[in-house]
Amino acid sequence: MKEATTHRSLVFFALLLAMFMAAIEGTIIATAMPSIAAELGGFSLYSWVFSSFLLMQAVAIPIFGKLADIVGRKPVFILGVVVFLAGSVLCGLANSMGMLVLFRFIQGLGAGAVQPMTSTLAGDLYSLEERGRVQGYISGVWGISSILGPLAGGLIVHSIGWKWIFWINVPFGIAAIVLVMLYLHEGLERKKSSVDYAGAGLLLAAVGTLMLGLTEASTWPATTTAALFAVSAIAFVLFVRQERRAADPLMHMELWSSALFRNANLATLWSGIMMIGLITFLPTYVQGVLGGSALVAGFALSAMTLGWPLSAMLAGKRIVTVGVRPMVRAGGASVLAGTVIIALFASTGPVAAGVGSFVTGIGLGLLSLTAIIAIQASVPWNQRGVATAANMLMRILGNALGAALFGGILNLLMSRYLRREGLQDRVSLDSIQDLMSESAPGTVHLTPDVLNLLRAGLSDSLHVVFWGTAILGVLTLLATWRIPELERVESPGPMMHE
């Protein structure tokens, strides 16, 4: 009887479908949220629609990564897509903001399996020589999803209603499941393994409380936030101790002794913090300080999401001939160059901001693709899932840290500025919205003199934020400079190729 073989092209197409489905959900909801809040109410839970997805995704990624190393990629991938689709359907059926937040937790749980499994399966299906090309395609799909998300969200909301931003995932998910079920065949020899439940629980506590503290740092009392960070630190220390003595650990601590693994993940963390700072506040600068429209602000930001997939796809074709070290260093240098351009020249106009954004995107594309390929090739098959998940967790933690860090810096500097100018009794931080609304008659409630003072304070504060991103660019470059050339130790794994 002929042994079943994997049809790589069809399976890879399924992976792209799943990645598109999970990636676009991160941005498509942004333009739909005003309509959702208007219908469901519960504005106090507005931010939790985003935070719940991110929180559950972060805690799920490392657990599913380890599970895939035990039971195989196929069942974890299918489970993740099923859970994601269930959460999507339920989100569309939500009749209150509280229900929507709950169902976004479910959706995030599914995404925590889908995203690491997509990259892990690509690493299993293709050799190192081919992997750069296919990971470049995955990065391209991610970038395209980020660009199309807000546009698609607006079109769907205004044509068929906000519920369909969730339900539109169903055909993509079903197609991905069918293709993987029919054409992916893992020749995995099942081994008796024990699940490190203690490690999973401690990791859940460490990451969960950290993410919770970061996402709510600006709204909860300082004592509550400090307590969450303390719990996270204690849980993390206990997690490391547990993993060092566990017979079958959730995460092999010796991975972090590798200079390549450690510094690639550090570069991912620093660049993740930097990236969210630019994504969050570059449009604010273009609109609030430079006076550009929302369309112009979108251009400045989308330049980054254009540079990212472009460089990733080009790098994917050259990484084997050029090598890991030159490629990842070029990424770090581009990240630093882009952030410095923004810090120095964004004040000259939106074009300079867009150029800096584009150069930063090129660096992020080079860095993200090279890091994941190098990490996967430096570990054996039975550690590839957890190694891939660790890199994705660093990116998510970086985004959460960046949002809290730069948001806190901006709030602190603006509050000091308002007190120094004697404006604290006349305006608040929420008044920054008036700078974004100057082109809309009837939406501005401040005098021109106060608006000019507010604009000057916002400009000074955001320049500090931009120099902060440049410092993160320096840290990213330093981390990439410490990444050694790849010493390939990967094993082919139990995957039958076509």
QUIUR-V330627 format. One record per run of one state. SS is the DSSP state (alpha for helix, beta for strand, coil for the rest). FROM is the first residue (numbers start at 1). TO is the last residue. If there is no record, write none. Layout:
BEGIN
SS/FROM/TO
SS/FROM/TO
END
This chain:
BEGIN
coil/1/7
alpha/8/28
coil/29/32
alpha/33/40
coil/41/42
alpha/43/45
coil/46/47
alpha/48/71
coil/72/72
alpha/73/93
coil/94/96
alpha/97/125
coil/126/127
alpha/128/159
coil/160/163
alpha/164/167
coil/168/168
alpha/169/183
coil/184/185
beta/186/186
coil/187/196
alpha/197/215
coil/216/221
alpha/222/245
coil/246/252
alpha/253/257
coil/258/258
alpha/259/288
coil/289/293
alpha/294/316
coil/317/318
alpha/319/322
coil/323/323
alpha/324/348
coil/349/349
alpha/350/377
coil/378/380
alpha/381/420
coil/421/428
alpha/429/436
coil/437/447
alpha/448/481
coil/482/494
beta/495/495
coil/496/498
END
